[in-house]
Amino acid sequence: MKATGIVRRIDELGRVVIPKEIRRTLRIREGDALEIYTDREGGVILKKYSVVGELGDFAKEFAESLHQSVGHICVICDKDAIVASAGPTRKELAPGAALAPGRPISDELEQTIALRKGLTRFSARNERMIPISSGDDAQLYTAQFIRPIIGGGDVVGAVMLLSRQKDEQFSPADIKVAETAACFLGRQMEN
C-alpha cells in the first residue's frame, strides 16, 4: 500500500470523506460503487467496483470470439478501463500497449459512451477517430464502431470494433454482431 499522508476522521454515521485529489486520480465520481476489503494487518482497502470487470475471463473469451467472427480488433471496456481485447497481433495487446487490458480509457471515449448511442467512423470519409486509451494513436485506425453496454438502465461500458486496414468498412453483419454483443453483456450485468 502507498501512504498518502492524508488523515480523515470517521463521522457519527460511520462515514469518511475520500479526498478530492484521490477521487480525481482514481476517477471515482459521486454514485460510483466501491468494494471494501480488509488485509491481514488490519487495513481497509477500497477498490472501485466494475460490473464489466467482474466478467474478467468471460469478457476475454467473448472478445476473442467476436474477433474470430468478424475479423476485426475487438475491445470491451467498462467506464474507466479496458477489460478485454482481441486482435490480429499479440504486440498490440501486450502489457503497456494502447489496447492492453487494465489500460485506462481516454476521456473522449468515456464521454462518447456516456451519450448512450452507437458510433461508427471511417477514415475513408475523413472522420476523426476517437482514441481508445490514453496514449493511443487514434489516427492508426481506419474504422471504429463503438456501442455502449447498458445494464440496469446505466451505461456500464462499451463493445468496440476497430480496424487498421486501409479503406476498411464494417459490414452490416459486423455491426449487428457488435450490437448484439453489447446487448448480451448488458443483460449479463442485470443478472
C-alpha positions in Angstrom: 0.0 0.0 0.0 1.1 3.5 -0.7 0.8 6.1 2.1 -0.7 9.5 1.1 -0.2 11.3 4.3 -3.8 12.3 4.4 -5.8 11.6 7.6 -9.6 11.8 7.8 -11.9 11.1 10.8 -15.0 9.0 10.7 -18.2 10.9 11.5 -21.0 9.9 13.8 -22.7 8.0 10.9 -19.5 5.9 10.2 -18.6 7.9 7.0 -15.2 9.0 5.9 -14.6 11.5 3.1 -12.2 10.4 0.3 -10.1 13.4 -0.6 -10.8 15.1 -3.9 -7.2 14.6 -5.2 -7.5 10.8 -4.7 -11.0 10.7 -6.2 -9.8 12.6 -9.2 -6.7 10.4 -9.6 -8.7 7.2 -9.3 -11.6 8.6 -11.4 -14.1 8.0 -8.6 -17.3 10.0 -9.0 -20.4 10.5 -6.9 -22.6 7.4 -7.1 -19.7 5.1 -8.0 -19.7 1.7 -6.2 -16.6 0.8 -4.1 -15.7 -2.7 -2.9 -14.4 -2.9 0.6 -11.6 -5.3 1.5 -9.5 -5.8 4.7 -5.9 -7.0 4.8 -4.2 -9.1 7.4 -2.6 -6.1 9.1 -6.0 -4.5 9.8 -6.0 -2.2 6.9 -9.1 -1.3 4.9 -8.9 -1.2 1.1 -11.4 0.5 -1.1 -11.5 -0.5 -4.8 -13.7 0.9 -7.5 -16.2 -1.7 -8.4 -16.6 -2.6 -12.1 -19.6 -4.7 -13.2 -17.9 -5.4 -16.5 -14.6 -6.0 -14.8 -16.3 -8.8 -12.8 -16.7 -10.7 -16.0 -12.9 -10.9 -16.4 -12.1 -14.2 -18.2 -15.6 -14.4 -19.7 -15.1 -10.9 -21.3 -11.7 -12.0 -22.6 -13.2 -15.1 -24.3 -16.1 -13.1 -25.5 -13.7 -10.5 -27.2 -11.7 -13.4 -28.8 -14.9 -14.9 -30.1 -16.0 -11.6 -31.6 -12.6 -11.1 -33.2 -12.8 -14.6 -34.7 -16.3 -14.0 -36.0 -15.8 -10.6 -37.6 -12.0 -10.4 -38.2 -11.6 -7.0 -36.6 -9.9 -5.9 -33.4 -12.4 -6.2 -30.6 -12.2 -4.3 -27.3 -14.5 -4.5 -24.3 -14.2 -1.8 -21.6 -16.0 -0.5 -18.5 -16.4 3.2 -17.8 -12.8 3.5 -16.8 -10.5 0.9 -18.3 -10.1 -1.7 -21.0 -11.4 -5.1 -19.6 -10.6 -7.4 -22.6 -9.3 -7.1 -26.1 -8.5 -9.4 -29.0 -6.8 -8.6 -32.2 -4.5 -9.6 -35.0 -1.3 -9.3 -33.1 -0.2 -10.1 -29.5 2.1 -7.0 -29.6 -1.0 -4.7 -29.7 -2.5 -6.4 -26.6 0.7 -6.8 -24.6 1.0 -5.1 -21.1 1.6 -1.4 -21.7 0.2 -1.4 -25.2 -2.7 1.0 -26.0 -5.3 -1.8 -26.2 -4.0 -3.9 -23.2 -6.5 -4.9 -20.6 -6.2 -2.6 -17.5 -5.3 0.4 -19.6 -7.5 3.5 -18.7 -9.8 4.6 -21.5 -9.5 8.1 -22.9 -11.6 10.9 -21.6 -13.1 11.3 -25.2 -14.1 7.6 -25.2 -15.6 8.0 -21.8 -17.7 11.0 -22.9 -18.7 9.1 -26.1 -20.1 6.1 -24.3 -21.9 8.3 -21.8 -24.0 9.5 -24.7 -25.6 6.0 -24.8 -25.5 5.9 -28.6 -23.6 3.7 -31.1 -20.9 5.4 -33.1 -19.4 4.4 -36.4 -16.5 6.3 -38.0 -14.4 5.7 -41.1 -11.2 7.5 -42.2 -12.3 7.0 -45.8 -15.0 9.6 -45.0 -12.4 11.8 -43.4 -13.9 11.3 -40.0 -11.7 11.8 -36.9 -11.1 8.6 -34.9 -11.5 8.6 -31.1 -8.5 7.4 -29.0 -9.4 4.3 -27.1 -6.9 4.7 -24.2 -4.6 7.5 -23.0 -1.6 7.5 -25.3 -3.5 5.7 -28.1 -2.8 7.0 -31.6 -6.3 7.1 -32.9 -5.1 8.0 -36.4 -3.8 4.4 -36.8 -7.4 3.3 -37.0 -9.3 3.4 -40.3 -12.6 2.3 -38.9 -14.3 2.3 -35.5 -17.6 1.1 -34.2 -18.4 1.9 -30.5 -21.6 0.6 -28.9 -22.3 1.3 -25.2 -23.2 -1.6 -22.8 -26.3 -0.6 -20.9 -27.1 -2.7 -17.8 -29.9 -2.0 -15.4 -30.5 1.3 -17.2 -27.0 2.6 -16.7 -24.0 2.8 -19.1 -21.5 0.3 -17.7 -19.0 0.1 -20.6 -18.7 -0.5 -24.3 -18.0 -3.0 -27.1 -15.8 -1.7 -29.9 -14.7 -3.0 -33.3 -11.6 -1.3 -34.7 -9.7 -1.7 -37.9 -6.3 -0.6 -39.2 -6.9 -2.0 -42.7 -6.8 0.7 -45.5 -10.3 1.8 -46.6 -12.0 -0.7 -44.2 -15.8 -0.6 -44.0 -17.7 -2.7 -41.4 -20.4 -4.8 -42.9 -24.0 -4.5 -41.6 -23.4 -8.0 -40.1 -20.3 -6.9 -38.3 -22.2 -4.0 -36.7 -25.1 -6.3 -35.8 -22.8 -8.8 -34.1 -21.2 -6.0 -32.0 -24.6 -4.5 -31.1 -25.8 -8.0 -30.1 -22.7 -8.5 -28.0 -23.3 -5.2 -26.2 -26.9 -6.1 -25.5 -25.9 -9.5 -24.3 -23.3 -8.2 -21.9 -25.8 -5.6 -20.7 -28.3 -8.4 -19.9 -25.5 -10.3 -18.0 -25.0 -7.2 -15.8 -28.6 -7.3 -14.8 -28.5 -10.9 -13.6 
